[in-house]
Amino acid sequence: MKIKAAIFDLDGTIADFNLDYKASRAEIIHFLVSEGFPQSLFSLNDNLFEILNKVEIFMKNHRKETQTDKIKASIFSIAEKYEMEAARTTQPIPGIRETLKALRKMKLKLALFTVNGKDSVSHILRTFDLKQYFAATVTRDDVSLVKPNPVHLETALNALGVKPREAVVVGDSVWDMKSARTLNAYAIGTTTGIASRLELTRAGAHCLITSPLDVVTLIEQLNRKATKK
């Protein structure tokens, strides 16, 4: 089956997003402790959605589900503050603009799926004039569940109107690889971000790249093979 779409992660894939994760997590945990959550429940190594999952379980166990949305809104507000600070100093990954131009020239549909909030994503796309390349942008604000839950990637695929096997997923995290493999999309791991080559491979990457420009060549190769079958 020929590749008709490419779906990209943002942080570490499209842009070099210098987010102070530890400071963000520390402030979120400090807030939660002030709201009565036990400090031992959380770790600075938890990602945002691991923290949210723990919050939901704790609230459910203590029969406080009605307060969960309020707590989550405060958590997202803190996260968004740090994301906007990072967005103001971020730079695009070298070669990404040329890659997006080439893929559009190949008539591929492009989408972005990211765990970042809508405001910081919009700022980055607007600042570097990248919004024009994407037919769909799916942030954490647009879905009920984010990657590695398949709902996130599925939303992007549906927005483009393509099947998983007609898409490549390009990302720098194990979440991106797991999302792609769960839905049977082609997983391309990029070494421009947080995960190591070994981590990406173990998470299911079909192949690894060191530059966004490699995506163009790879899709051309995949489509040539599909044509020969």
Number of C-alpha atoms within 10 A of each C-alpha: 13 15 21 22 25 27 26 24 24 25 25 20 25 27 21 19 22 17 18 12 16 14 13 21 23 15 15 22 21 13 16 21 15 11 10 8 17 12 12 7 13 20 14 16 12 14 14 17 13 13 21 17 11 15 20 19 14 17 17 14 10 9 10 12 15 10 12 16 11 10 18 16 11 14 21 17 14 16 21 18 15 18 22 19 15 18 24 14 12 18 16 20 19 16 13 18 18 12 18 23 15 15 23 15 9 13 11 16 21 23 23 23 27 23 22 21 20 16 15 20 23 15 15 24 19 12 15 13 11 17 18 10 17 18 13 19 21 23 23 17 15 16 15 9 15 22 22 19 15 18 16 22 30 19 17 23 24 12 14 20 13 16 17 22 16 17 26 24 26 28 33 28 25 22 20 29 28 22 24 31 20 14 15 15 24 23 26 27 30 26 20 22 20 16 18 16 18 10 16 27 18 12 20 21 26 16 14 20 18 13 16 22 18 15 24 17 12 15 21 15 12 14 14 12 12 12 10 6 6
